[in-house]
C-alpha cells in the first residue's frame, strides 16, 4: 500500500490540471466575446465618424453659408461702389 500515495497525488494533479484547462478555456471564451464586442463597437464608431465628417462638410460648405446669409439674414455681396479701400501709412 506504500505505492498508492504517489498514484493518488498524480490523480489529484491530473484533476487539478483538467479543471485548470476548463477554467482557462472559459476565460478565453469570455475575453474573445469581449474582444468581438469591442471590435463591433469600434466599427460602429468608425461609421459614425464618417457620417460626422460628411455632415460637417455639408454644414460648413461655402455655398450653404452664402445661402443661409442671403435667405435668413438678408445679406448680400457689396456692390463695387460700396467697397472702400483704406490704406495705412
C-alpha positions as CSV (number, residue, x, y, z in Angstrom):
1,X,0.0,0.0,0.0
2,X,3.0,2.2,0.1
3,X,2.8,2.8,-3.7
4,X,-0.8,4.2,-3.5
5,X,0.2,7.6,-2.2
6,X,2.1,8.7,-5.4
7,X,-0.7,7.4,-7.6
8,X,-3.3,9.4,-5.5
9,X,-1.1,12.5,-5.8
10,X,-0.8,12.1,-9.5
11,X,-4.5,11.7,-9.9
12,X,-5.1,14.9,-7.9
13,X,-2.6,16.7,-10.1
14,X,-4.4,15.4,-13.2
15,X,-7.7,16.5,-11.8
16,X,-6.4,20.0,-10.9
17,X,-4.8,20.3,-14.3
18,X,-8.1,19.3,-16.1
19,X,-10.1,21.8,-14.0
20,X,-7.5,24.5,-14.8
21,X,-7.7,23.8,-18.5
22,X,-11.5,24.1,-18.4
23,X,-11.3,27.3,-16.4
24,X,-8.8,28.9,-18.7
25,X,-10.8,27.8,-21.8
26,X,-13.8,29.5,-20.2
27,X,-11.8,32.7,-19.6
28,X,-10.6,32.7,-23.2
29,X,-14.1,32.4,-24.5
30,X,-15.2,35.4,-22.3
31,X,-12.2,37.5,-23.4
32,X,-12.9,36.6,-27.1
33,X,-16.5,37.7,-26.7
34,X,-15.4,41.0,-25.1
35,X,-12.9,41.5,-28.0
36,X,-15.6,40.8,-30.6
37,X,-17.9,43.3,-28.9
38,X,-15.2,46.0,-28.7
39,X,-14.4,45.4,-32.4
40,X,-18.1,45.8,-33.3
41,X,-18.2,49.0,-31.2
42,X,-15.0,50.3,-32.9
43,X,-16.5,49.6,-36.4
44,X,-19.7,51.5,-35.4
45,X,-17.6,54.4,-34.2
46,X,-15.8,54.5,-37.5
47,X,-19.1,54.6,-39.4
48,X,-20.4,57.3,-37.1
49,X,-17.2,59.3,-37.5
50,X,-17.5,59.0,-41.3
51,X,-21.1,60.3,-41.1
52,X,-20.0,63.1,-38.9
53,X,-17.3,64.2,-41.4
54,X,-19.9,64.2,-44.2
55,X,-22.3,66.2,-42.1
56,X,-19.6,68.6,-41.0
57,X,-18.5,69.3,-44.6
58,X,-22.1,69.7,-45.7
59,X,-23.0,72.2,-42.9
60,X,-19.8,74.1,-43.4
61,X,-19.8,74.4,-47.2
62,X,-19.3,77.9,-48.6
63,X,-22.5,77.6,-50.7
64,X,-24.6,76.7,-47.7
65,X,-23.1,79.6,-45.7
66,X,-23.8,82.0,-48.5
67,X,-27.4,80.7,-48.9
68,X,-28.1,81.0,-45.2
69,X,-26.7,84.5,-45.1
70,X,-28.8,85.5,-48.1
71,X,-32.1,83.8,-47.0
72,X,-32.1,84.1,-43.2
73,X,-30.1,87.3,-42.7
74,X,-30.9,89.2,-45.9
75,X,-27.2,89.7,-46.5
76,X,-25.7,90.3,-49.9
77,X,-22.3,90.8,-51.5
78,X,-21.4,94.5,-51.7
79,X,-21.5,96.4,-55.0
80,X,-18.3,97.8,-56.4
81,X,-19.2,101.3,-55.4
82,X,-19.9,100.2,-51.8
83,X,-16.3,98.9,-51.3
84,X,-13.9,101.2,-49.5
85,X,-10.2,100.5,-49.5
86,X,-8.3,102.0,-46.6
87,X,-4.5,102.3,-46.9
88,X,-2.5,102.5,-43.8
89,X,0.5,104.8,-43.8
